[in-house]
Amino acid sequence: LTYDILFPFWTTKYDGDHRTDQGFISRYIDYDVKDPDSRWYSYILPVWFRGRTYKGEKFFAFFPIGGNLKDIMGYNKVSFWLFPIYLRTQKSTFVSTHWLFPIYNKVEGIGVSKHRIWPIWGSARFEGKWSQHFALWPFVRWGHSLNQDKPGSAIMIFPFYGHIQQETTLHGKLVNRTLLWPFFSYLKSKDQKRLMAPWPFFQKSKNMFGGDSDRLHLWPFYGRTRKGKSIHKFYLWPVFNSFYEPSKDTIRTRRYFAAIWTEIKNYDPKTKELKNKYRRLWPLGSYYKGEKHSLFRFLDLFPMRNLEPIERNLAPLWTLFYSLKQKLKNGDVLVKREALWGVWQYRKQKFVEKQSLFPLFSYHKAADNPSKKFNALLGLYGHGTKMNGDKYVKFLWFFKFRTSKAKVDAVQEN
C-alpha cells in the first residue's frame, strides 16, 4: 500500500507491518508499526539522525557537532565529534579511526591492518592475502602477495606505467601491463586476452566477461560484445544499439536509435513465437502489445519505462490520448480510449458500449437488449430506448416524453 503526497515530495509505503516515509532528503522507517518497542530510525540528510536498534538502544546525532549512530547504513556503530576532526566507525570486527578526515586513518580488525597519512603515505596488510602501499597518492602504488600458493606483485607509476603479475585460481598466471593508462593496456592469461590500443577506439578481448565471450570495438563506428549467446552491437555509437538476450523463459531483442526510437520484443524460446512487443517514439508516444492487453499512449515524455510512481502520479498529466484493449478474467474483452484528460471517452465490453465528449454529448448502448441513451449538453436534450423497447425524448433535464411504444410481441418477448 503506497500513498503519494505531491510526488516526489513525499511517499508513504506500507509492506505488512513495515512502514517507510520518504521525502527528498528525509526518511523514516518503522520495522513493526504494531510493536511500540520495534526498531526504527529517521534522518534528515545530512544533519539529523535518530532511532532505536533491535536491542532497544537509542541513538542520536547532529552533524557535524557530534553523536552516535547504531545499526545504520551497514555499520554497527558510527561516532563523530566536530567532524572532520574525529570519526570512528565499526563494521563487524573492523574498527576505523579518523583524525582530520581524510588525512589520518587507522583500521584494525582480525587479519587486517591499515595506516595512512593521506596523500603522503599509506599501507594496508591482509594476513595471508596481500600487502599494499602508496606514496604521493595516486601517483605511486605497489604491493605483493602474502600467499605462497598464489605469488604476485604489482606496481603503478601513474599514469606512465603499470604492471601486475599474479597466479590466479581460475586463469592461472595472469600478466597485465599498461602504458599511459587508460589508453594502452595488454592482459594475458591461459584463457583470457585483452588489448586496448588506444582505448576507447580499439578494444579486442576474449573471455573477459565469462568463459565464452569476446569483444571487438572500433569505436565509435562499430562494436560487438558477446557473452555466451547474448550479443550487443552498436553502430555510430550512441546512435544505434541492439541487444539479443536469450534465457530459459524468453528470448528478448532490444533496439535503440538515438534514444528516440525503442523497440523491445520477447519470444517464446521453444516455438520462437512473439509473446509481446513494445515500441516508443520519444516523446511522441508508445505502443505495447502482449498476450492479455495492448496499450497505445500519446504523449510519453518520461524516458524510463514502467516506473510506478511516475505512472501513478505524473504520466496522466502529459498523456493526451491512450487506447487500451484488455482481456478480462471472465473472458470478456475491454476496449477503453480516452483523450484530453477525459474530455473524450470511449468504453466497450461484451454487453455495453459507452462514448462521451464533454460537454457536448454522451452515448450508452447495451448489446444484449434494445436499451440505449443519447444526451446532449449534459442532458439539455436527450433521446433513447428503454429495455422494453419504448422510445423517448428528454428536454431540459426533467421533461421526458414517450415517442413510440414497443410492439406487443417485443414486449412479450422481454
C-alpha positions as CSV (number, residue, x, y, z in Angstrom):
1,L,0.0,0.0,0.0
2,T,1.5,3.3,-1.1
3,Y,0.5,6.9,-0.6
4,D,2.0,9.8,-2.6
5,I,1.6,13.4,-1.4
6,L,2.7,15.9,-4.1
7,F,5.1,13.2,-5.5
8,P,8.1,13.3,-5.4
9,F,8.0,15.4,-2.3
10,W,6.6,12.7,0.0
11,T,5.7,9.0,-0.2
12,T,4.4,6.7,2.5
13,K,4.6,2.9,1.9
14,Y,3.3,0.0,4.0
15,D,4.6,-3.5,3.5
16,G,2.8,-5.6,6.1
17,D,3.7,-4.1,9.4
18,H,6.7,-2.3,7.9
19,R,6.3,1.4,7.2
20,T,8.5,3.8,5.3
21,D,8.1,7.5,4.8
22,Q,10.4,9.1,2.2
23,G,11.0,12.7,1.3
24,F,13.7,14.4,-0.8
25,I,16.3,14.4,2.0
26,S,14.4,12.8,4.8
27,R,13.4,9.2,5.7
28,Y,11.5,7.4,8.5
29,I,11.4,3.6,8.8
30,D,9.4,1.7,11.4
31,Y,10.1,-2.1,11.2
32,D,6.9,-3.0,13.0
33,V,4.2,-0.4,13.5
34,K,2.3,-2.7,15.9
35,D,5.2,-3.1,18.2
36,P,6.0,0.1,20.3
37,D,9.5,-1.3,21.0
38,S,10.4,-2.2,17.5
39,R,13.4,-1.0,15.6
40,W,13.1,2.4,13.9
41,Y,15.2,5.2,12.6
42,S,14.7,8.6,10.9
43,Y,17.1,11.1,9.4
44,I,17.2,14.5,7.6
45,L,20.3,14.4,5.4
46,P,22.9,15.3,6.2
47,V,22.4,16.9,9.6
48,W,19.9,15.0,11.8
49,F,19.7,11.3,12.8
50,R,17.7,9.5,15.4
51,G,16.5,6.0,16.1
52,R,16.4,2.7,18.1
53,T,18.1,-0.6,17.4
54,Y,16.8,-4.2,17.5
55,K,18.2,-4.4,21.1
56,G,16.3,-1.3,22.2
57,E,19.3,1.0,22.2
58,K,18.5,4.6,21.3
59,F,20.9,6.8,19.3
60,F,21.0,10.4,18.2
61,A,23.5,12.5,16.1
62,F,23.6,16.1,14.9
63,F,26.1,16.6,12.1
64,P,28.8,18.0,12.3
65,I,28.6,18.7,16.1
66,G,28.6,15.1,17.3
67,G,26.7,11.9,18.2
68,N,26.4,8.2,17.9
69,L,24.7,6.1,15.2
70,K,24.0,2.3,15.7
71,D,23.0,-0.4,13.2
72,I,22.6,2.0,10.4
73,M,23.7,2.1,6.7
74,G,25.6,-1.2,7.2
75,Y,27.6,-0.1,10.2
76,N,27.4,-1.4,13.7
77,K,28.3,1.9,15.2
78,V,29.4,5.4,13.9
79,S,30.7,8.1,16.3
80,F,31.9,11.6,15.4
81,W,32.7,14.8,17.2
82,L,33.2,18.1,15.4
83,F,33.6,16.3,12.1
84,P,36.1,16.2,10.3
85,I,38.2,16.4,13.5
86,Y,37.2,12.9,14.8
87,L,35.3,10.0,13.2
88,R,35.2,6.3,14.4
89,T,33.2,3.5,12.6
90,Q,32.7,-0.1,13.4
91,K,31.6,-2.7,10.9
92,S,31.7,-6.3,12.1
93,T,35.2,-6.8,13.7
94,F,36.8,-3.9,11.9
95,V,37.3,-0.6,13.7
96,S,38.3,2.5,11.7
97,T,39.5,5.7,13.4
98,H,39.9,9.0,11.5
99,W,41.5,12.2,12.7
100,L,41.2,15.3,10.4
101,F,39.3,13.1,7.9
102,P,40.5,12.0,5.4
103,I,44.2,12.7,6.3
104,Y,44.9,10.2,9.1
105,N,43.2,6.8,9.3
106,K,43.9,3.6,11.2
107,V,41.9,0.4,10.6
108,E,42.2,-2.7,12.9
109,G,40.5,-6.0,12.7
110,I,41.0,-9.7,12.5
111,G,43.8,-10.2,10.0
112,V,43.6,-6.6,8.8
113,S,45.9,-3.6,9.5
114,K,45.8,-0.3,7.7
115,H,47.5,3.1,8.3
116,R,47.6,6.2,6.2
117,I,48.7,9.8,6.3
118,W,46.9,10.9,3.1
119,P,48.2,11.7,0.5
120,I,51.8,11.3,1.6
121,W,52.0,7.6,2.6
122,G,49.8,4.6,3.3
123,S,49.9,0.9,3.8
124,A,47.4,-2.0,4.1
125,R,48.1,-5.6,5.1
126,F,45.7,-8.5,4.8
127,E,47.3,-11.5,6.5
128,G,47.8,-14.4,4.2
129,K,46.5,-12.4,1.2
130,W,48.4,-9.3,0.2
131,S,50.3,-6.2,1.3
132,Q,49.8,-2.8,-0.5
133,H,51.4,0.6,-0.2
134,F,51.2,4.1,-1.7
135,A,53.3,7.3,-1.8
136,L,52.0,10.6,-3.0
137,W,48.6,9.1,-3.8
138,P,47.6,8.3,-6.6
139,F,50.9,8.6,-8.4
140,V,52.9,5.7,-6.9
141,R,51.5,2.4,-5.7
142,W,53.0,-1.0,-5.2
143,G,52.3,-4.3,-3.4
144,H,52.9,-8.1,-3.3
145,S,51.1,-11.3,-2.4
146,L,51.4,-12.8,1.1
147,N,50.0,-16.2,-0.2
148,Q,52.8,-18.5,-1.1
149,D,50.5,-20.6,-3.2
150,K,49.5,-17.6,-5.3
151,P,52.6,-15.4,-5.7
152,G,52.2,-12.0,-7.4
153,S,53.3,-8.4,-7.4
154,A,52.1,-5.0,-8.8
155,I,53.4,-1.5,-9.3
156,M,51.8,1.6,-10.8
157,I,53.6,4.9,-11.6
158,F,50.5,6.8,-12.7
159,P,49.9,7.4,-15.5
160,F,53.1,6.3,-17.2
161,Y,53.5,2.7,-16.5
162,G,51.7,-0.2,-14.6
163,H,52.5,-3.9,-14.2
164,I,50.6,-6.7,-12.5
165,Q,51.7,-10.3,-12.3
166,Q,49.8,-12.9,-10.3
167,E,48.8,-16.5,-10.1
168,T,45.1,-16.9,-10.1
169,T,42.9,-20.0,-9.4
170,L,40.7,-19.6,-12.4
171,H,43.0,-18.3,-15.1
172,G,46.5,-19.4,-14.0
173,K,49.3,-16.9,-14.4
174,L,48.0,-13.5,-15.3
175,V,50.0,-10.6,-16.7
176,N,48.6,-7.1,-17.2
177,R,50.7,-4.1,-18.4
178,T,49.6,-0.6,-19.1
179,L,51.2,2.5,-20.7
180,L,49.7,6.0,-20.4
181,W,46.7,4.5,-18.6
182,P,44.0,4.0,-19.7
183,F,44.9,4.4,-23.3
184,F,47.2,1.4,-23.9
185,S,47.0,-1.9,-22.0
186,Y,47.5,-5.6,-22.6
187,L,46.3,-8.5,-20.5
188,K,47.0,-12.2,-21.0
189,S,46.4,-15.5,-19.1
190,K,45.9,-19.1,-20.1
191,D,42.4,-18.4,-21.3
192,Q,42.0,-14.6,-21.4
193,K,43.3,-11.9,-23.7
194,R,42.6,-8.2,-23.9
195,L,44.2,-5.4,-26.0
196,M,43.4,-1.7,-25.9
197,A,45.4,0.3,-28.4
198,P,44.3,3.0,-27.8
199,W,41.2,2.9,-25.5
200,P,38.4,3.5,-26.2
201,F,38.9,3.5,-30.0
202,F,40.2,-0.1,-30.4
203,Q,39.3,-2.9,-28.0
204,K,39.7,-6.6,-28.6
205,S,39.2,-9.3,-25.9
206,K,38.5,-12.9,-25.4
207,N,36.8,-14.5,-22.3
208,M,36.9,-11.3,-20.3
209,F,33.2,-11.4,-19.5
210,G,32.9,-15.2,-18.7
211,G,34.1,-18.5,-20.2
212,D,32.6,-17.9,-23.6
213,S,32.8,-14.3,-24.5
214,D,34.5,-11.9,-26.9
215,R,34.6,-8.2,-27.8
216,L,35.6,-6.1,-30.8
217,H,35.2,-2.3,-30.7
218,L,36.2,0.1,-33.5
219,W,34.6,3.0,-31.6
220,P,32.5,4.9,-32.4
221,F,31.8,3.2,-35.8
222,Y,31.1,-0.4,-34.8
223,G,31.2,-2.6,-31.7
224,R,30.2,-6.2,-30.9
225,T,30.2,-7.8,-27.4
226,R,29.2,-11.5,-27.0
227,K,28.6,-13.2,-23.6
228,G,27.6,-16.8,-24.4
229,K,24.5,-16.4,-26.6
230,S,23.8,-12.8,-25.7
231,I,25.0,-10.3,-28.2
232,H,25.3,-6.5,-28.0
233,K,26.1,-4.4,-31.2
234,F,26.4,-0.7,-31.8
235,Y,26.8,1.4,-35.0
236,L,27.9,5.0,-34.8
237,W,27.7,4.9,-31.0
238,P,25.4,6.0,-29.4
239,V,23.1,6.4,-32.4
240,F,22.1,2.7,-32.8
241,N,22.3,-0.1,-30.3
242,S,20.9,-3.7,-30.5
243,F,20.7,-6.5,-27.9
244,Y,20.0,-10.2,-28.3
245,E,19.3,-11.7,-24.9
246,P,18.2,-15.4,-24.7
247,S,17.2,-17.1,-21.4
248,K,15.3,-20.1,-20.2
249,D,12.0,-18.3,-20.2
250,T,12.2,-15.9,-23.1
251,I,14.3,-14.5,-26.0
252,R,14.5,-10.8,-25.8
253,T,15.6,-8.4,-28.5
254,R,16.1,-4.7,-27.9
255,R,16.9,-1.9,-30.4
256,Y,17.5,1.7,-29.7
257,F,18.0,4.6,-32.2
258,A,19.5,7.8,-30.8
259,A,17.4,7.5,-27.6
260,I,14.4,8.4,-29.7
261,W,13.2,5.0,-31.1
262,T,12.9,2.0,-28.8
263,E,11.8,-1.5,-29.8
264,I,11.6,-4.5,-27.4
265,K,10.4,-7.9,-28.3
266,N,10.0,-11.1,-26.3
267,Y,9.8,-14.5,-28.0
268,D,9.0,-18.0,-26.7
269,P,12.3,-19.8,-26.6
270,K,10.8,-23.1,-27.8
271,T,8.3,-22.1,-30.5
272,K,10.0,-18.7,-31.4
273,E,6.6,-17.1,-31.4
274,L,6.3,-13.5,-30.4
275,K,5.0,-13.1,-26.8
276,N,4.9,-9.3,-26.6
277,K,6.4,-6.2,-28.1
278,Y,7.0,-2.6,-27.1
279,R,7.7,0.4,-29.3
280,R,8.3,4.0,-28.4
281,L,9.0,7.1,-30.5
282,W,10.1,9.5,-27.8
283,P,8.5,11.8,-26.8
284,L,5.5,11.4,-29.1
285,G,4.1,8.0,-28.0
286,S,4.5,4.3,-27.2
287,Y,2.7,1.1,-28.0
288,Y,2.7,-2.2,-26.2
289,K,1.0,-5.5,-27.3
290,G,1.0,-8.6,-25.1
291,E,-0.9,-11.8,-24.6
292,K,-3.5,-10.2,-22.3
293,H,-3.6,-6.5,-23.2
294,S,-2.4,-3.8,-25.6
295,L,-1.8,-0.1,-24.9
296,F,-1.1,2.9,-27.1
297,R,-0.2,6.2,-25.5
298,F,0.3,9.7,-26.8
299,L,2.4,11.6,-25.4
300,D,5.1,9.5,-23.5
301,L,7.5,12.0,-22.0
302,F,9.4,10.1,-19.3
303,P,12.5,8.4,-20.7
304,M,12.2,5.3,-18.4
305,R,9.5,2.7,-18.7
306,N,7.1,1.3,-16.1
307,L,8.4,3.4,-13.1
308,E,5.4,3.0,-10.8
309,P,5.4,6.5,-9.1
310,I,5.7,8.2,-12.5
311,E,2.9,6.1,-14.0
312,R,0.7,6.7,-11.0
313,N,1.2,10.4,-10.5
314,L,2.8,12.2,-13.5
315,A,2.1,10.2,-16.6
316,P,-1.6,11.1,-16.7
317,L,-0.7,14.8,-16.8
318,W,1.0,14.5,-20.2
319,T,-1.0,11.7,-21.7
320,L,-3.2,13.4,-24.3
321,F,-4.6,10.1,-25.7
322,Y,-4.5,6.4,-24.8
323,S,-6.1,3.3,-26.1
324,L,-6.3,0.1,-24.0
325,K,-7.5,-3.3,-25.1
326,Q,-7.5,-5.9,-22.3
327,K,-8.7,-9.5,-21.8
328,L,-10.6,-9.8,-18.5
329,K,-10.6,-12.9,-16.3
330,N,-14.2,-13.7,-17.3
331,G,-13.2,-13.9,-21.0
332,D,-14.6,-10.5,-21.9
333,V,-12.6,-8.0,-23.9
334,L,-12.4,-4.4,-22.6
335,V,-11.7,-1.6,-25.0
336,K,-11.1,1.8,-23.4
337,R,-10.0,5.0,-25.1
338,E,-9.5,8.5,-23.6
339,A,-8.4,11.8,-25.0
340,L,-7.6,15.2,-23.4
341,W,-7.7,14.0,-19.8
342,G,-11.2,12.5,-20.1
343,V,-12.9,15.1,-22.3
344,W,-13.5,12.3,-24.8
345,Q,-14.1,8.8,-23.5
346,Y,-14.9,5.5,-25.2
347,R,-15.6,2.2,-23.5
348,K,-16.7,-1.1,-24.9
349,Q,-17.3,-4.5,-23.4
350,K,-19.3,-7.6,-24.4
351,F,-22.6,-6.2,-23.2
352,V,-22.1,-2.4,-23.2
353,E,-20.7,0.4,-25.3
354,K,-20.2,4.0,-24.0
355,Q,-18.9,7.2,-25.5
356,S,-18.9,10.8,-24.4
357,L,-17.4,14.2,-25.5
358,F,-17.7,16.6,-22.6
359,P,-19.9,18.7,-22.5
360,L,-21.4,18.1,-26.0
361,F,-22.8,14.6,-25.8
362,S,-22.7,11.1,-24.1
363,Y,-23.9,7.8,-25.6
364,H,-24.7,4.5,-24.0
365,K,-25.8,1.3,-25.8
366,A,-26.4,-2.3,-24.5
367,A,-25.5,-5.2,-26.7
368,D,-27.9,-7.8,-25.0
369,N,-31.0,-5.7,-25.0
370,P,-32.5,-2.7,-27.1
371,S,-31.7,-0.1,-24.4
372,K,-29.7,2.9,-25.5
373,K,-29.3,6.5,-24.3
374,F,-28.1,9.7,-26.0
375,N,-27.6,13.0,-24.1
376,A,-26.5,16.4,-25.5
377,L,-25.2,19.3,-23.5
378,L,-25.2,17.4,-20.2
379,G,-28.8,16.4,-20.5
380,L,-30.3,19.5,-22.0
381,Y,-31.6,17.3,-24.8
382,G,-31.7,13.5,-24.9
383,H,-33.4,10.5,-26.5
384,G,-33.2,6.8,-26.1
385,T,-34.8,3.4,-26.0
386,K,-35.8,1.6,-22.8
387,M,-35.2,-2.1,-22.2
388,N,-38.9,-2.9,-23.1
389,G,-38.4,-1.1,-26.5
390,D,-40.2,2.1,-25.7
391,K,-38.6,5.2,-27.2
392,Y,-38.5,8.6,-25.5
393,V,-37.2,12.2,-25.9
394,K,-36.0,14.3,-23.0
395,F,-35.8,18.1,-22.8
396,L,-34.3,20.4,-20.1
397,W,-33.2,17.5,-17.9
398,F,-36.6,16.8,-16.4
399,F,-39.2,16.6,-19.2
400,K,-39.4,13.2,-20.8
401,F,-41.9,12.1,-23.4
402,R,-42.5,8.7,-25.0
403,T,-42.3,9.0,-28.8
404,S,-43.2,5.4,-29.7
405,K,-44.4,2.2,-27.9
406,A,-42.7,-1.2,-28.3
407,K,-44.5,-3.8,-30.3
408,V,-46.6,-6.3,-28.4
409,D,-44.5,-9.2,-29.5
410,A,-41.4,-7.4,-28.5
411,V,-42.9,-6.6,-25.1
412,Q,-43.9,-10.2,-24.6
413,E,-40.5,-11.4,-25.6
414,N,-39.0,-9.1,-23.0
